[in-house]
Amino acid sequence: MTAAARLRVEDRGAVRVVTIDHAAKRNALDFRALDHLEAVCAAAARDRVRCLLLRGAGDVAFSAGFDLAELGALNDRGERPDEAVERAAGALEAVPCPTVAFLNGPAYGGGFELAATCDLRVAVEGIALGMPPARLGVVYPEGGLRRFLQLVGGARTRELFFSGRAIDATTAHAWGLVNRLLPPEGAEGAALAFAEELAAGAPLAVQGMKRILRLLEAGHERGLSADERAEIAALRRRAFESEDLLEGRRAFAERRPPRFRGA
């Protein structure tokens, strides 16, 4: 098992930038990187980060997916690569603040799934995105398939996974997989500015709406349970009773940027 793949973490104001740093293998993922990502996600919740921006090192790739050299290996927990990706994606999904994937280069397989797990995606024009499990003989896990179903629906998910053919960023944008397309020049600054815009919102309001959207997505077919409806009501009540709501109203009246405290 290699230990080369890793993550770099840097705070840029209210935005925590997490960089997949394995440029020698097009930012491929390995077990160590996925374990690190899980820990980074837990830390983001503890540190009350306002927005998490996930990107690849350099401009060669966002992530080429799981390192094929380890595809047949198990980690110390006895997990297969797909199980490790699902665990890391679950941790990313659970981050309470908004998460943004900056697709600064191609994304494939597990790397593409991590991007799909983020709340929003911005992509540099001309990059490619693909899911190759059918070409590798892999049945992709339920969690990953669910994420793509929620994003683009059944027909397009089937096209992505059955064909294994990559799509370009323009197609991904038309499908709703990508929220914004960025020209290569100035893309990094534009992605950070987008994350900063999200980080400027009232934390309790943004986090509450994120949680409610997750519940609505999960309950789309079965409907919301009584406990889920009670949780939604509590999240909305907490925001309406917060200091941030008062600050937002004052700032609007005074025509100045709000200074939210997350309380």
C-alpha positions as CSV (number, residue, x, y, z in Angstrom):
1,M,0.0,0.0,0.0
2,T,1.4,3.4,-1.0
3,A,1.4,6.4,1.3
4,A,2.0,9.0,-1.3
5,A,-1.5,10.4,-1.7
6,R,-2.3,13.0,0.9
7,L,-4.4,16.1,1.6
8,R,-3.3,19.7,2.2
9,V,-5.5,21.8,4.4
10,E,-5.4,25.6,4.5
11,D,-7.8,28.2,5.9
12,R,-8.4,31.2,3.6
13,G,-10.5,33.5,5.8
14,A,-13.8,31.7,6.5
15,V,-13.1,29.1,3.8
16,R,-11.2,25.9,4.5
17,V,-9.4,24.8,1.3
18,V,-8.7,21.0,1.1
19,T,-6.4,20.0,-1.7
20,I,-5.9,16.4,-2.9
21,D,-2.2,16.4,-3.4
22,H,-0.8,13.5,-5.4
23,A,0.1,15.3,-8.7
24,A,2.5,12.5,-9.7
25,K,-0.6,10.2,-10.2
26,R,-3.1,12.9,-11.3
27,N,-4.2,13.3,-7.7
28,A,-5.3,9.7,-7.4
29,L,-6.9,8.6,-4.1
30,D,-5.6,5.9,-1.9
31,F,-6.6,4.5,1.5
32,R,-4.5,7.0,3.4
33,A,-6.0,10.0,1.6
34,L,-9.5,8.8,2.2
35,D,-8.8,8.3,5.9
36,H,-7.3,11.8,6.0
37,L,-10.4,13.2,4.3
38,E,-12.7,11.7,6.9
39,A,-10.6,13.3,9.7
40,V,-10.6,16.7,7.8
41,C,-14.4,16.6,7.5
42,A,-14.8,15.8,11.2
43,A,-12.5,18.7,12.1
44,A,-14.5,21.1,9.8
45,A,-17.6,20.4,11.9
46,R,-15.7,20.9,15.2
47,D,-14.1,24.1,14.0
48,R,-17.3,25.6,12.8
49,V,-15.9,26.2,9.3
50,R,-18.2,28.4,7.2
51,C,-17.4,26.7,3.8
52,L,-15.2,23.8,2.6
53,L,-13.6,24.0,-0.8
54,L,-12.3,20.7,-2.2
55,R,-9.8,20.8,-5.1
56,G,-7.0,18.9,-6.8
57,A,-3.3,20.0,-6.6
58,G,-2.0,21.9,-9.7
59,D,-4.1,22.0,-12.8
60,V,-3.5,18.5,-14.2
61,A,-6.6,16.9,-12.5
62,F,-9.1,17.2,-9.7
63,S,-8.7,13.5,-9.1
64,A,-8.1,10.5,-11.4
65,G,-10.1,8.3,-9.0
66,F,-8.8,5.5,-6.8
67,D,-5.2,4.5,-7.5
68,L,-5.4,1.4,-9.7
69,A,-2.3,0.0,-8.1
70,E,-4.3,-0.5,-4.9
71,L,-7.6,-1.5,-6.5
72,G,-7.3,-5.1,-5.4
73,A,-6.0,-4.3,-1.9
74,L,-7.8,-4.1,1.5
75,N,-7.1,-1.4,4.1
76,D,-6.4,-2.0,7.8
77,R,-10.1,-2.1,8.5
78,G,-10.6,-4.9,5.9
79,E,-12.4,-2.5,3.5
80,R,-12.2,-2.6,-0.3
81,P,-11.4,0.6,-2.1
82,D,-15.1,1.2,-3.0
83,E,-16.1,0.9,0.7
84,A,-13.3,3.3,1.7
85,V,-14.6,5.8,-0.9
86,E,-18.1,5.5,0.4
87,R,-17.0,6.1,4.0
88,A,-15.1,9.2,3.0
89,A,-18.0,10.4,0.9
90,G,-20.3,9.9,3.8
91,A,-18.1,12.0,6.0
92,L,-18.0,14.8,3.4
93,E,-21.8,14.6,3.0
94,A,-22.1,15.1,6.8
95,V,-20.1,18.3,6.9
96,P,-22.7,20.9,8.2
97,C,-21.4,23.9,6.3
98,P,-21.6,24.3,2.5
99,T,-19.1,22.2,0.5
100,V,-17.9,23.1,-3.0
101,A,-15.9,21.0,-5.4
102,F,-13.5,23.1,-7.5
103,L,-13.1,20.9,-10.6
104,N,-9.8,22.4,-11.7
105,G,-9.1,19.4,-13.9
106,P,-10.6,16.0,-14.9
107,A,-12.4,13.9,-12.3
108,Y,-13.0,10.2,-12.6
109,G,-14.4,7.4,-10.5
110,G,-14.1,8.0,-6.8
111,G,-12.8,11.5,-7.4
112,F,-15.9,12.3,-9.4
113,E,-18.1,10.9,-6.6
114,L,-16.4,13.1,-4.0
115,A,-17.2,16.1,-6.3
116,A,-20.8,14.9,-6.7
117,T,-21.0,14.5,-2.9
118,C,-20.2,18.2,-2.4
119,D,-23.2,20.6,-2.2
120,L,-22.0,22.6,-5.3
121,R,-19.5,22.2,-8.1
122,V,-17.7,24.8,-10.2
123,A,-15.6,23.5,-13.1
124,V,-13.0,24.9,-15.5
125,E,-14.2,24.9,-19.1
126,G,-13.0,22.0,-21.1
127,I,-12.3,19.4,-18.4
128,A,-13.7,15.9,-18.6
129,L,-15.7,13.9,-16.0
130,G,-16.3,10.2,-16.1
131,M,-17.4,7.1,-14.2
132,P,-15.5,4.0,-15.5
133,P,-16.7,1.1,-13.3
134,A,-18.3,-0.7,-16.2
135,R,-14.9,-0.7,-18.0
136,L,-13.2,-2.0,-14.8
137,G,-15.7,-4.8,-14.0
138,V,-16.9,-3.0,-10.8
139,V,-20.5,-2.8,-9.6
140,Y,-20.6,0.7,-8.1
141,P,-21.9,1.0,-4.5
142,E,-25.4,2.1,-3.7
143,G,-24.3,5.3,-2.1
144,G,-22.5,6.6,-5.1
145,L,-25.3,5.7,-7.5
146,R,-27.8,7.4,-5.2
147,R,-25.8,10.6,-5.3
148,F,-25.9,10.7,-9.1
149,L,-29.5,9.8,-9.3
150,Q,-30.3,12.8,-7.1
151,L,-28.2,15.1,-9.2
152,V,-29.1,14.1,-12.8
153,G,-31.9,11.5,-12.7
154,G,-32.0,7.9,-13.8
155,A,-31.5,8.1,-17.5
156,R,-28.3,10.2,-17.3
157,T,-27.0,8.2,-14.4
158,R,-27.4,5.1,-16.5
159,E,-25.6,6.7,-19.4
160,L,-22.7,7.7,-17.2
161,F,-22.3,4.4,-15.5
162,F,-23.2,1.9,-18.3
163,S,-21.1,3.5,-21.0
164,G,-18.1,4.6,-18.9
165,R,-17.8,7.5,-21.4
166,A,-16.5,10.8,-20.1
167,I,-18.5,14.0,-20.6
168,D,-17.1,17.5,-20.9
169,A,-17.8,20.3,-18.5
170,T,-20.3,22.0,-20.8
171,T,-22.4,18.8,-20.9
172,A,-22.1,18.5,-17.2
173,H,-23.3,22.0,-16.7
174,A,-26.3,21.4,-19.0
175,W,-27.1,18.3,-17.0
176,G,-27.0,20.2,-13.7
177,L,-23.9,18.3,-12.5
178,V,-21.9,21.5,-12.5
179,N,-23.3,24.8,-11.1
180,R,-20.8,27.2,-12.8
181,L,-18.3,27.0,-15.6
182,L,-15.1,29.0,-15.2
183,P,-12.7,30.2,-17.9
184,P,-9.2,28.8,-17.2
185,E,-7.7,32.2,-16.6
186,G,-8.6,33.3,-13.1
187,A,-10.5,30.1,-12.3
188,E,-8.9,29.6,-8.9
189,G,-9.7,33.1,-7.7
190,A,-13.3,32.8,-9.0
191,A,-13.8,29.5,-7.2
192,L,-12.5,30.9,-3.9
193,A,-14.7,34.0,-4.4
194,F,-17.7,31.7,-4.8
195,A,-16.9,29.8,-1.6
196,E,-16.4,33.1,0.2
197,E,-19.9,34.2,-0.9
198,L,-21.4,31.1,0.6
199,A,-19.3,31.5,3.8
200,A,-20.7,35.0,4.3
201,G,-24.2,33.7,5.0
202,A,-25.6,33.3,8.5
203,P,-24.2,29.9,9.6
204,L,-27.3,28.6,11.4
205,A,-29.5,29.6,8.5
206,V,-27.3,28.0,5.9
207,Q,-26.6,24.9,7.9
208,G,-30.3,24.5,8.8
209,M,-31.3,24.7,5.1
210,K,-28.6,22.3,4.1
211,R,-29.9,19.7,6.6
212,I,-33.5,20.2,5.5
213,L,-32.5,19.7,1.9
214,R,-30.7,16.5,2.7
215,L,-33.8,15.3,4.6
216,L,-36.1,16.2,1.7
217,E,-33.8,14.4,-0.8
218,A,-33.7,11.3,1.3
219,G,-37.4,11.3,1.9
220,H,-38.4,12.1,-1.7
221,E,-39.9,8.7,-2.3
222,R,-40.9,7.6,1.2
223,G,-42.0,10.9,2.6
224,L,-40.7,12.6,5.8
225,S,-41.1,10.9,9.1
226,A,-42.5,12.6,12.2
227,D,-39.0,12.8,13.7
228,E,-37.6,14.4,10.6
229,R,-40.4,17.0,10.5
230,A,-39.8,17.8,14.1
231,E,-36.1,18.2,13.4
232,I,-36.9,20.6,10.5
233,A,-39.1,22.6,12.8
234,A,-36.4,22.8,15.4
235,L,-33.8,23.9,12.9
236,R,-36.0,26.7,11.6
237,R,-37.0,27.8,15.1
238,R,-33.3,28.0,16.2
239,A,-32.4,30.2,13.3
240,F,-35.4,32.5,13.9
241,E,-34.4,32.9,17.6
242,S,-30.7,33.5,16.8
243,E,-28.6,36.6,17.2
244,D,-27.6,36.2,13.6
245,L,-31.1,36.9,12.5
246,L,-31.1,40.2,14.4
247,E,-27.7,41.1,13.0
248,G,-28.9,40.3,9.5
249,R,-31.8,42.6,9.9
250,R,-29.7,45.4,11.4
251,A,-27.1,45.1,8.6
252,F,-29.8,45.2,6.0
253,A,-31.3,48.3,7.5
254,E,-27.8,50.0,7.9
255,R,-26.8,48.9,4.4
256,R,-23.6,47.2,5.5
257,P,-22.2,43.6,5.3
258,P,-23.4,41.5,8.2
259,R,-21.1,40.2,10.9
260,F,-22.5,36.8,11.7
261,R,-21.3,34.8,14.7
262,G,-23.1,31.5,14.3
263,A,-25.2,32.0,17.4
